[in-house]
């Protein structure tokens, strides 16, 4: 399912960015205003974060949205569609 694939990619991206930035689950949870347990559930695809929480997590990682979503793909049949913000 497309939605599940995107959720898995977002969860993996959060884990990867934490590792890359050397941010602990507790530090990121504190920055986003959520508990470590909730963050763990998001990272392990056991719950889906709201858009507000996801944006808070990305801000907590001190990266811009474009950077976070640059490797997130939506599979549309046989094609991959890159998720990007609309250019003005």
One Martini backbone bead per residue (centre of mass of N, CA, C, O) as a GRO file, in nm:
protein
   88
    1UNK     BB    1   0.097   0.035   0.021
    2UNK     BB    2   0.154   0.362  -0.011
    3UNK     BB    3   0.123   0.474   0.276
    4UNK     BB    4   0.309   0.269   0.420
    5UNK     BB    5   0.566   0.337   0.264
    6UNK     BB    6   0.591   0.631   0.362
    7UNK     BB    7   0.599   0.573   0.665
    8UNK     BB    8   0.855   0.406   0.656
    9UNK     BB    9   1.038   0.627   0.536
   10UNK     BB   10   1.001   0.832   0.764
   11UNK     BB   11   1.104   0.655   0.993
   12UNK     BB   12   1.385   0.604   0.871
   13UNK     BB   13   1.467   0.899   0.845
   14UNK     BB   14   1.466   0.962   1.144
   15UNK     BB   15   1.681   0.758   1.225
   16UNK     BB   16   1.906   0.856   1.035
   17UNK     BB   17   1.919   1.152   1.142
   18UNK     BB   18   1.992   1.085   1.431
   19UNK     BB   19   2.255   0.947   1.366
   20UNK     BB   20   2.389   1.174   1.200
   21UNK     BB   21   2.334   1.399   1.444
   22UNK     BB   22   2.351   1.273   1.730
   23UNK     BB   23   2.051   1.207   1.831
   24UNK     BB   24   1.848   1.140   2.070
   25UNK     BB   25   1.541   1.049   2.155
   26UNK     BB   26   1.516   1.245   2.393
   27UNK     BB   27   1.607   1.504   2.250
   28UNK     BB   28   1.389   1.499   2.027
   29UNK     BB   29   1.141   1.484   2.204
   30UNK     BB   30   1.191   1.748   2.354
   31UNK     BB   31   1.196   1.933   2.098
   32UNK     BB   32   0.888   1.829   2.015
   33UNK     BB   33   0.699   1.765   2.275
   34UNK     BB   34   0.753   1.459   2.340
   35UNK     BB   35   0.781   1.139   2.398
   36UNK     BB   36   0.990   0.877   2.374
   37UNK     BB   37   0.767   0.664   2.320
   38UNK     BB   38   0.636   0.802   2.077
   39UNK     BB   39   0.887   0.814   1.902
   40UNK     BB   40   0.932   0.511   1.892
   41UNK     BB   41   0.662   0.449   1.750
   42UNK     BB   42   0.723   0.609   1.496
   43UNK     BB   43   0.996   0.465   1.417
   44UNK     BB   44   0.822   0.169   1.433
   45UNK     BB   45   0.528   0.198   1.300
   46UNK     BB   46   0.294   0.217   1.546
   47UNK     BB   47   0.263   0.523   1.461
   48UNK     BB   48   0.115   0.830   1.361
   49UNK     BB   49   0.194   1.135   1.295
   50UNK     BB   50   0.145   1.440   1.297
   51UNK     BB   51   0.226   1.714   1.130
   52UNK     BB   52   0.322   1.880   1.373
   53UNK     BB   53   0.518   1.666   1.483
   54UNK     BB   54   0.691   1.629   1.233
   55UNK     BB   55   0.789   1.921   1.220
   56UNK     BB   56   0.917   1.919   1.504
   57UNK     BB   57   1.122   1.698   1.441
   58UNK     BB   58   1.267   1.840   1.211
   59UNK     BB   59   1.347   2.087   1.377
   60UNK     BB   60   1.504   1.918   1.595
   61UNK     BB   61   1.720   1.840   1.359
   62UNK     BB   62   1.798   2.096   1.198
   63UNK     BB   63   1.612   2.093   0.935
   64UNK     BB   64   1.476   2.097   0.632
   65UNK     BB   65   1.219   1.979   0.460
   66UNK     BB   66   1.363   1.913   0.195
   67UNK     BB   67   1.580   1.733   0.321
   68UNK     BB   68   1.394   1.521   0.444
   69UNK     BB   69   1.218   1.465   0.160
   70UNK     BB   70   1.438   1.390  -0.067
   71UNK     BB   71   1.395   1.050  -0.003
   72UNK     BB   72   1.089   1.054  -0.062
   73UNK     BB   73   0.866   0.805  -0.197
   74UNK     BB   74   0.608   0.755  -0.436
   75UNK     BB   75   0.437   0.480  -0.544
   76UNK     BB   76   0.321   0.472  -0.893
   77UNK     BB   77   0.326   0.184  -0.955
   78UNK     BB   78   0.628   0.196  -1.140
   79UNK     BB   79   0.666   0.473  -1.015
   80UNK     BB   80   0.851   0.744  -0.890
   81UNK     BB   81   0.761   1.000  -0.658
   82UNK     BB   82   0.867   1.298  -0.564
   83UNK     BB   83   0.869   1.472  -0.265
   84UNK     BB   84   0.782   1.817  -0.305
   85UNK     BB   85   0.785   2.133  -0.317
   86UNK     BB   86   0.645   2.404  -0.442
   87UNK     BB   87   0.724   2.611  -0.689
   88UNK     BB   88   0.715   2.973  -0.752
   0.00000   0.00000   0.00000
